[in-house]
Amino acid sequence: MRMFGFSLAYFLVILDTTVLTIALPDLRASLGGSLAGQQWAVNAYTVAFAAALLTGGAVADRYGAARIFKVGVAAFGVISLLSAAAPNLGALIALRALLGVAGALCTGGSLGLLAQLFPDPAARARATGLWAAITGSALAAGPLLGGLLVDLYGWRAVFLLNPPLALISLLAMRKVRSPRGLRRIDWPVQALACAFLGLVADALIGSSFPAGVLAAAVLVSLVLAERRSHAPALPGGLLAATWPELLAGLVANFAFSGALFVLTLLLQDTRHLSPMAAGLAFLPLTLPMTVNPLLTGRLVARHGPRPPILGGLALLAIGLTGVALTDVLAPWLVVMGFGLSFVLPALMAGMVNSAPPGTAGTAGGVLNAFRQVGATLGVAVMGVIGRPLLAAAILTAVTCACYALAARRARAANPAIPA
């Protein structure tokens, strides 16, 4: 029951990364706005989510995973109701940003609970596979449910899914408690991280040079503040030890979210499919993510996270190439779906397993922050460049090669590391 409770909450968080994308044409007809405004309706959530994930993980480690999880889930339900009543595009963008913050609290708490409830690494890897399968169904449900609801009731209905599911999650987790931790939080550093990510997204989406300059200035301030901080947002040595996994997570989400955005516009604006038909067209991509993570969890428990990550990146690159070069989408979307469902659970299991005691929320938050930065960049960049799907395929293939090289060097330095 507890597994269901925190998996359901993460289901909501992931659902909101995709469910609005399919509703963009109806949203444009209802509230108007430019292409950049529509991108912000999607990206306000992912930007705020990415920016707050580090803080969400640190807060969960400091104040107790169960407590922060429940606060995030309750806020998610209430803000979803307000989003359904948004009077204009600006209000919707602001509410989507608040939903992203609530989603970060849910995620940080759920990752801390995963480590708390499954202390054995092998059992945790299998549980992570089950958790990913449950939450991966959100990726399948997002375009389909979004298309169905938009066809029947319009874009506002997509937000009305969240409150009842949030209530069920809270009831399932009502008896779970977590102790407070000792990790300190440097709030100015966290604020600088949020400002940097927001400015980067604004520069990319709006082609704003001033925002890019400000982002660079904030980044310098952030680096300096991290060096002086007694409680840095990124624990010492974490980036150096895990950069291959962080790069893989960023690129995988870049490819997935960018492809979803580009293909949605292709299917509805060019091929003139209804929202429901477009949602059904994405099932070959998202359905493998509801089943295959169970296999991934077993592979990670037996062989470690690296083989599924490498295989998944290769499949993702192949699928993107097929989608980019042919008019037949379904078989290549299946290949992409299997690739993603190998990569993402293996990355999460590896990060949580390697986290020092009491920092599982922070380690998972770092990975998810990189993933959501990738998702934000994917929507922003692939919406404006030529041949975006082929570019994403090349980037994914290069990332796969870099990860393979990093894994080989790690094994050479430490032969005890699983192949």
C-alpha positions in Angstrom: 0.0 0.0 0.0 2.8 2.4 0.8 4.6 1.6 -2.5 1.4 2.4 -4.3 1.0 5.7 -2.3 4.3 7.3 -3.2 4.3 5.8 -6.7 0.9 7.3 -7.3 2.2 10.7 -6.3 5.1 10.5 -8.7 2.6 9.3 -11.3 1.0 12.7 -10.9 4.3 14.6 -11.2 5.3 12.8 -14.4 1.7 13.0 -15.8 1.9 16.8 -15.7 5.1 16.9 -17.8 3.2 15.4 -20.7 -0.5 15.8 -20.3 -0.7 19.5 -21.3 1.4 19.1 -24.4 -1.4 17.3 -26.2 -3.7 20.2 -25.3 -1.6 23.0 -26.8 -3.8 23.6 -29.8 -7.0 23.8 -27.7 -5.1 26.0 -25.2 -4.1 28.3 -28.0 -7.6 28.6 -29.2 -8.9 29.3 -25.7 -6.4 31.6 -24.2 -4.4 32.8 -27.3 -0.7 33.7 -27.0 2.4 33.2 -29.0 4.4 30.0 -29.6 6.8 31.1 -26.9 3.8 31.5 -24.5 2.7 28.0 -25.3 6.2 26.7 -24.7 6.2 28.5 -21.3 2.8 26.8 -20.5 4.7 23.5 -20.8 8.1 24.8 -19.6 7.0 26.8 -16.5 6.3 23.4 -14.9 9.6 21.7 -15.9 11.7 24.8 -15.2 10.3 25.2 -11.7 10.4 21.5 -11.1 14.1 21.3 -12.2 15.0 24.4 -10.2 13.3 23.2 -7.0 14.4 19.5 -7.2 17.7 20.2 -5.4 15.9 22.0 -2.7 13.2 19.4 -2.5 15.7 16.6 -2.0 17.6 18.6 0.6 14.4 19.6 2.5 13.3 16.0 2.5 16.6 14.8 3.9 16.5 17.6 6.6 12.9 17.6 7.7 11.8 14.0 7.0 10.9 12.4 3.7 7.3 11.5 4.7 6.5 15.0 6.0 7.8 16.8 2.9 6.1 14.2 0.6 2.7 14.8 2.1 3.1 18.6 1.9 4.0 18.4 -1.7 1.1 16.1 -2.6 -1.4 18.2 -0.8 -0.1 21.4 -2.6 -0.2 19.6 -5.9 -3.9 18.8 -5.6 -4.9 22.3 -4.5 -2.8 24.1 -7.2 -4.2 21.8 -9.9 -7.7 23.0 -9.0 -6.6 26.6 -9.4 -4.9 25.8 -12.7 -8.2 24.4 -14.1 -9.8 27.8 -13.4 -6.9 30.0 -14.8 -8.4 33.1 -16.5 -5.5 33.8 -18.9 -2.3 32.4 -20.2 -0.2 34.4 -17.7 -2.0 33.0 -14.7 -1.8 29.5 -16.0 2.0 29.9 -16.5 2.4 31.1 -12.9 0.3 28.3 -11.5 2.2 25.7 -13.6 5.4 27.1 -12.0 3.9 26.5 -8.5 2.9 23.0 -9.5 6.5 22.4 -10.5 7.6 23.4 -6.9 5.0 21.1 -5.4 6.1 18.3 -7.7 9.7 18.7 -6.6 8.7 18.3 -3.0 6.7 15.1 -3.9 9.8 13.8 -5.8 12.3 14.6 -3.1 10.1 12.9 -0.5 9.4 9.8 -2.6 13.1 9.2 -3.3 13.8 9.5 0.4 11.0 7.1 1.2 12.4 4.6 -1.4 15.7 4.5 0.4 14.0 4.3 3.8 11.5 1.5 3.0 14.0 -0.6 0.9 17.5 -0.4 2.7 18.9 -3.4 0.8 20.4 -2.3 -2.6 19.2 -5.3 -4.6 15.7 -5.0 -3.1 15.8 -1.3 -3.7 16.7 -1.8 -7.4 13.8 -4.2 -7.9 11.5 -1.7 -6.1 12.8 1.1 -8.3 11.8 -1.0 -11.3 8.3 -1.4 -10.0 8.1 2.3 -9.0 9.3 3.2 -12.5 6.8 0.9 -14.1 3.9 2.5 -12.1 5.1 6.0 -12.8 6.0 5.2 -16.4 2.4 4.5 -17.0 2.0 8.3 -16.5 3.9 8.8 -19.7 1.5 6.5 -21.5 -1.5 8.0 -19.8 -0.5 11.6 -20.4 -1.1 12.0 -24.1 -4.0 9.5 -24.1 -5.9 11.0 -21.1 -5.0 14.5 -22.2 -6.3 13.8 -25.7 -9.5 12.2 -24.4 -10.2 15.0 -21.9 -9.5 17.8 -24.4 -11.8 16.2 -27.0 -14.6 15.9 -24.4 -14.2 18.9 -22.1 -11.3 21.1 -23.2 -7.8 21.8 -21.8 -9.0 22.7 -18.3 -10.2 19.2 -17.7 -6.6 17.8 -17.7 -5.9 19.5 -14.3 -9.0 18.0 -12.7 -7.4 14.5 -12.8 -4.9 15.5 -10.1 -6.9 16.4 -6.9 -8.6 13.0 -6.4 -5.4 11.0 -7.1 -3.5 13.3 -4.7 -6.1 12.5 -2.0 -5.8 8.8 -2.6 -2.0 9.0 -2.3 -2.2 11.0 1.0 -4.6 8.4 2.4 -2.3 5.5 1.5 0.7 7.2 3.1 -1.1 8.6 6.2 0.7 6.3 8.7 4.2 6.6 7.3 6.7 8.6 9.3 10.3 9.6 8.7 12.9 10.9 11.1 14.4 14.4 10.7 18.0 14.4 9.3 21.1 16.5 10.1 21.7 18.0 6.7 21.7 21.8 6.6 20.2 23.9 3.9 21.8 27.1 2.4 18.8 29.0 1.2 20.7 31.7 -0.7 22.5 29.0 -2.8 19.2 27.4 -3.5 17.7 30.7 -4.6 20.7 31.3 -7.0 20.2 27.9 -8.5 16.5 28.6 -9.2 17.3 32.0 -10.7 20.0 30.5 -13.0 17.7 27.7 -14.4 14.8 30.1 -14.9 17.0 32.6 -16.8 18.5 29.9 -19.0 15.1 28.7 -20.0 13.9 32.3 -20.7 17.0 32.9 -22.8 16.4 29.8 -24.9 12.6 30.1 -25.3 12.5 33.8 -25.9 15.9 34.2 -27.7 16.6 36.8 -25.0 20.2 38.0 -25.0 19.8 40.0 -21.7 18.4 36.9 -20.0 21.4 34.9 -21.2 23.8 37.5 -19.8 22.0 37.5 -16.5 22.1 33.7 -16.4 25.9 33.8 -16.9 26.3 36.3 -14.0 24.1 34.2 -11.7 26.1 31.1 -12.6 29.3 32.8 -11.5 27.6 33.9 -8.2 26.3 30.4 -7.7 29.7 28.8 -8.2 31.3 31.2 -5.8 28.5 30.8 -3.2 28.8 27.0 -3.4 32.6 27.1 -2.7 32.0 29.2 0.4 28.9 27.4 1.7 29.0 25.0 4.6 25.9 23.3 3.2 26.3 23.3 -0.7 23.4 22.3 -2.9 25.7 19.8 -4.6 27.5 17.6 -2.0 31.3 17.5 -2.5 32.5 15.2 -5.2 29.0 14.2 -6.4 29.3 15.8 -9.9 32.8 14.4 -10.4 31.7 10.9 -9.5 28.3 10.8 -11.3 28.7 13.1 -14.3 28.2 10.3 -16.9 24.8 9.4 -15.3 23.8 13.0 -15.0 24.7 13.6 -18.7 22.8 10.5 -19.7 19.7 11.6 -17.8 19.9 15.1 -19.2 20.1 13.9 -22.8 17.5 11.2 -22.5 14.9 13.7 -21.2 16.1 16.3 -23.8 15.3 13.8 -26.5 12.0 12.5 -25.1 10.4 15.9 -24.2 11.7 17.6 -27.3 10.4 14.8 -29.6 7.0 14.8 -27.8 6.7 18.5 -28.4 7.8 18.4 -32.1 5.6 15.3 -32.9 2.6 16.8 -31.2 2.7 19.8 -33.5 3.4 17.5 -36.5 0.5 15.2 -35.8 -2.1 18.0 -35.0 -1.0 20.9 -37.1 0.4 19.1 -40.2 -1.4 15.8 -40.2 -4.6 17.4 -38.7 -5.2 14.6 -36.2 -7.6 15.2 -33.3 -6.1 15.4 -29.8 -7.4 11.9 -29.0 -5.9 10.5 -32.2 -2.6 12.2 -31.5 -2.6 10.7 -28.0 -3.2 7.2 -29.4 -0.3 7.7 -31.8 2.1 8.1 -28.9 1.1 4.8 -27.3 3.9 2.8 -29.0 6.4 5.2 -27.3 4.9 5.2 -23.8 3.5 1.7 -23.3 6.9 0.0 -23.1 7.6 2.3 -20.1 4.8 0.7 -18.1 6.2 -2.8 -18.5 9.9 -2.9 -19.2 11.1 -1.1 -16.0 10.3 -4.4 -14.2 12.9 -6.1 -16.3 15.3 -3.2 -15.8 15.0 -3.5 -12.1 16.0 -7.1 -12.2 18.9 -6.4 -14.5 20.2 -3.6 -12.2 19.9 -5.9 -9.2 21.9 -8.6 -10.9 24.4 -6.7 -13.1 24.5 -3.1 -11.9 23.1 0.0 -13.7 25.6 0.5 -16.5 24.5 -2.2 -19.0 20.8 -1.1 -19.1 21.9 2.5 -19.4 24.2 1.8 -22.3 21.7 -0.4 -24.1 18.9 2.1 -23.5 20.9 5.0 -24.9 21.7 3.0 -28.0 18.0 2.1 -28.6 16.9 5.6 -28.0 19.4 6.9 -30.7 18.2 4.2 -33.1 14.5 5.0 -32.6 15.1 8.8 -33.0 16.9 8.2 -36.2 14.1 6.1 -37.6 11.4 8.7 -36.6 13.5 11.4 -38.2 14.1 9.6 -41.5 10.8 7.8 -42.2 7.1 8.6 -42.3 6.2 5.4 -40.3 6.3 6.3 -36.7 5.0 3.4 -34.7 7.9 0.8 -34.8 10.5 3.5 -34.1 8.5 4.9 -31.2 8.5 1.4 -29.7 12.3 1.3 -30.0 12.5 4.7 -28.3 10.1 3.6 -25.5 12.2 0.5 -24.7 15.3 2.7 -24.7 13.9 5.2 -22.2 12.6 2.4 -20.0 16.1 0.9 -19.7 17.8 4.2 -19.1 15.7 6.0 -16.6 15.1 3.4 -13.9 18.7 2.3 -14.0 19.9 5.9 -13.6 17.7 6.4 -10.6 18.7 3.1 -8.9 22.3 3.8 -9.4 22.1 7.3 -7.9 20.0 6.3 -4.9 22.2 3.3 -4.2 25.4 5.3 -4.3 24.1 8.1 -2.0 25.6 8.4 1.5 23.2 7.6 4.3 20.7 10.4 4.8 21.2 12.0 1.4 19.1 9.8 -0.9 16.7 12.7 -1.5 19.5 15.0 -2.5 21.2 12.5 -4.8 17.9 11.7 -6.5 17.2 15.4 -6.7 20.4 16.2 -8.5 19.7 13.5 -11.1 16.1 14.7 -11.6 17.2 18.3 -11.8 19.5 17.4 -14.7 16.7 15.4 -16.3 14.3 18.2 -16.1 16.8 20.7 -17.4 17.1 18.4 -20.3 13.4 18.3 -20.7 13.2 22.1 -20.7 16.0 22.4 -23.2 14.4 19.8 -25.4 11.2 21.7 -25.8 13.0 25.0 -26.1 15.7 23.9 -28.6 13.9 21.3 -30.7 11.0 23.7 -31.3 13.2 26.1 -33.2 16.0 24.2 -35.0 15.9 22.4 -38.3 15.8 18.5 -38.4 15.3 18.4 -34.6 14.7 14.7 -34.3 17.9 13.8 -36.3 19.9 16.3 -34.2 18.6 14.6 -31.0 19.5 11.2 -32.4 23.1 12.3 -33.0 23.4 13.9 -29.6 22.1 10.7 -27.9 24.5 8.5 -29.9 27.4 10.7 -28.8 26.3 10.5 -25.2 26.1 6.7 -25.5 29.8 6.7 -26.7 30.8 9.0 -23.9 29.1 6.9 -21.3 30.7 3.7 -22.6 34.2 5.4 -22.4 33.5 6.7 -18.9 32.3 3.2 -17.8 35.5 1.6 -19.2 37.7 4.0 -17.4 35.8 3.5 -14.1 36.2 -0.3 -14.4 39.9 0.1 -15.2 40.3 2.3 -12.1 38.2 -0.1 -9.9 37.9 -3.7 -11.2 35.3 -4.4 -8.5 32.7 -2.2 -10.4 30.2 -4.3 -12.3 30.5 -4.4 -16.0 
